Amino acid sequence: MNKRERGVIYAQDIMVFTGRSRSYAYSIIKQVKEYYGKSKHQLVTVQEYADFHGIDVKEVKSSLG
């Protein structure tokens, strides 16, 4: 059975990846949304998060499990 990769990153994922607090994770999501011109209801993708921080997408995805 193929494991399907998640395309969306959540605050909890950022907390695990960075080791930082929940408030930090939510502020990062807010910054990424502002950078990409997204509305409050729109989700942030793993690709957008990685590009925003200059991190390799594979590195972020590997931390998601």
BAMIRO-610628 format. One line per field, with one value per residue: residue number from 1; residue in three letters; x, y, z of N, C-alpha, C in turn. Coordinates in pm, whole numbers, plus 50000, padded with zeros to 5 digits. Layout:
# residues N
seq: [NUM_...]
type: [ALA_...]
nu: [X_...]
nv: [Y_...]
nw: [Z_...]
cau: [X_...]
cav: [Y_...]
caw: [Z_...]
cu: [X_...]
cv: [Y_...]
cw: [Z_...]
//
This chain:
# residues 65
seq: [1_2_3_4_5_6_7_8_9_10_11_12_13_14_15_16_17_18_19_20_21_22_23_24_25_26_27_28_29_30_31_32_33_34_35_36_37_38_39_40_41_42_43_44_45_46_47_48_49_50_51_52_53_54_55_56_57_58_59_60_61_62_63_64_65]
type: [MET_ASN_LYS_ARG_GLU_ARG_GLY_VAL_ILE_TYR_ALA_GLN_ASP_ILE_MET_VAL_PHE_THR_GLY_ARG_SER_ARG_SER_TYR_ALA_TYR_SER_ILE_ILE_LYS_GLN_VAL_LYS_GLU_TYR_TYR_GLY_LYS_SER_LYS_HIS_GLN_LEU_VAL_THR_VAL_GLN_GLU_TYR_ALA_ASP_PHE_HIS_GLY_ILE_ASP_VAL_LYS_GLU_VAL_LYS_SER_SER_LEU_GLY]
nu: [50084_50059_50198_50048_50161_50138_50030_49998_50097_50087_50051_50133_50309_50514_50598_50711_50911_51077_51113_51010_50775_50410_50291_50491_50490_50233_50264_50452_50309_50121_50290_50383_50144_50080_50298_50254_50011_49770_49440_49283_49148_49274_49507_49851_50102_50343_50547_50537_50602_50862_50996_50967_51131_51368_51443_51511_51259_51237_51360_51181_50950_51042_51045_50780_50694]
nv: [49883_50220_50498_50799_51126_51413_51736_51970_52190_52217_52403_52240_52066_52243_52310_52068_52033_52262_52282_52480_52709_52698_52945_53067_52899_52948_53217_53201_53064_53261_53462_53335_53307_53579_53653_53505_53606_53497_53418_53413_53169_52995_52727_52649_52520_52251_52294_52575_52661_52557_52689_52955_52962_52879_52614_52272_52085_51810_51769_51889_51734_51485_51516_51519_51265]
nw: [50000_49915_50080_50138_50096_50300_50205_50334_50595_50946_51258_51471_51342_51275_51528_51613_51420_51452_51724_51874_52039_52054_51999_51850_51626_51518_51455_51253_51056_51002_50897_50664_50523_50483_50324_50090_50016_50109_50230_50558_50588_50420_50363_50447_50246_50254_50076_50040_50299_50324_50113_50196_50420_50316_50322_50246_50090_50123_50368_50546_50499_50584_50857_50916_50928]
cau: [50000_50137_50171_50023_50226_50057_50077_49970_50170_50010_50132_50192_50422_50621_50648_50797_51025_51166_51132_50967_50645_50289_50271_50588_50443_50121_50313_50518_50202_50066_50389_50383_50019_50095_50397_50194_49885_49660_49338_49290_49093_49356_49610_49989_50157_50479_50634_50540_50677_51003_51047_50971_51245_51489_51474_51479_51127_51256_51392_51056_50862_51092_51010_50636_50672]
cav: [50000_50343_50598_50927_51235_51530_51854_52087_52191_52275_52459_52129_52019_52342_52295_51949_52055_52366_52272_52609_52712_52703_53083_53087_52825_53020_53341_53163_53037_53392_53528_53267_53345_53718_53654_53449_53673_53404_53457_53341_53034_52912_52648_52665_52392_52219_52360_52718_52676_52530_52798_53077_52953_52836_52478_52169_52026_51673_51777_51917_51617_51374_51540_51497_51124]
caw: [50000_49907_50181_50076_50166_50328_50136_50418_50722_51055_51366_51546_51264_51288_51664_51616_51331_51502_51868_51931_52102_51973_51953_51743_51508_51459_51395_51128_50959_50965_50811_50534_50456_50439_50217_49969_49989_50134_50327_50685_50579_50331_50429_50403_50201_50296_49978_50071_50424_50296_50029_50278_50511_50246_50368_50148_50114_50171_50510_50618_50486_50665_50997_50932_50956]
cu: [50089_50096_50158_50086_50130_50115_50065_50049_50087_50105_50202_50315_50542_50682_50745_50925_51125_51198_51090_50824_50530_50268_50368_50539_50327_50166_50384_50413_50142_50160_50390_50258_50026_50189_50337_50056_49764_49563_49353_49248_49178_49470_49748_50042_50299_50577_50647_50622_50826_51065_51063_51095_51375_51538_51435_51346_51140_51285_51267_50966_50910_51059_50861_50602_50624]
cv: [50125_50439_50733_51038_51351_51650_51980_52076_52267_52326_52349_52073_52113_52335_52179_51973_52153_52354_52400_52600_52717_52843_53118_53021_52897_53151_53314_53135_53169_53466_53467_53304_53488_53727_53608_53510_53583_53463_53372_53195_52940_52845_52677_52528_52374_52290_52509_52744_52659_52643_52926_53079_52912_52700_52379_52101_51885_51670_51802_51794_51500_51392_51518_51352_51050]
cw: [50000_50016_50113_50160_50184_50257_50219_50547_50825_51165_51446_51473_51278_51427_51675_51537_51390_51650_51940_51982_52002_51917_51841_51614_51439_51395_51263_51020_50910_50870_50671_50455_50403_50319_50084_49937_50010_50237_50453_50673_50492_50408_50369_50364_50254_50204_50009_50198_50399_50214_50110_50367_50443_50290_50258_50187_50170_50320_50594_50614_50571_50813_51023_50957_50843]
//
